[in-house]
């Protein structure tokens, strides 16, 4: 009984975590060595690209079933790295999965379907990583390689919204149930239009200030124009208020999300 009480039930988990950490460190070291060797080879040939295709030839030569297993493992590791916040390593694993797909030529329709699903998961994972890293155009490219998938269209709409591509974002959302994203898109577009008006006023205000410096008396400026100058001198608060007022109505939205979504 005493032996059971003294047993540390966390030890197997710590051992497994240490094993995974050691494996990741070994993979990082191997990847760094490979990059150094590629850089040295490129420098030796006058800066040309490294044309070593050993890994691709190995993928091409092996059975499609083995390539599928490697691709699935790469996707799983990409997801784990993403959850740990290691975005660069995550995208590297997703790229490995996509390379494996490109060099797999199965004769079995079942394996082909599994490969297609793995490619979709790798592209979706890549899009999530790129969005998290604020690489919105890269996320857009990943999403647009996926056909007939609502999650891909939602991620595409997010990327378009961040790039102020409002028409394309609405097209991506057409036919899918995404009320929160539609509300955020509407708020972002309203914010964009308000900012544009205020910036225009600031430009006009700058021109009027230049004329004043050249000797035009303030009394010569009509009252309506003086009001526009005053409006242009104020901070861009109207746009931020318009955006935040709509975001606050969304279900499940917290303060952190609202602060991140505020336009600047």
Secondary structure, 3 states (H helix, E strand, C coil): CHHHHHCCCCHHHHHHHHHHHHHHHHHHHHHHHHHHHHHHHHHHCCCCCCCCCHHHHHHHHCCHHHHHHHHHHHHHHHHHHHHCCCHHHHHHHHHHHHHHHHCCCCCCHHHHHHHHHHHHHHHHHHHHHHHHCCCHHHHHHHHHCCCCCHHHHHHHHHHHHHCCCHHHHHHHHCCCCCHHHHHHHHHHHHHHHHHHHHHHHHHHHHHHHHHHHCCCCHHHCCHHHHHHHHHHHCCCHHHHHHHHHHHCCCCCCCHHHHHHHCCC
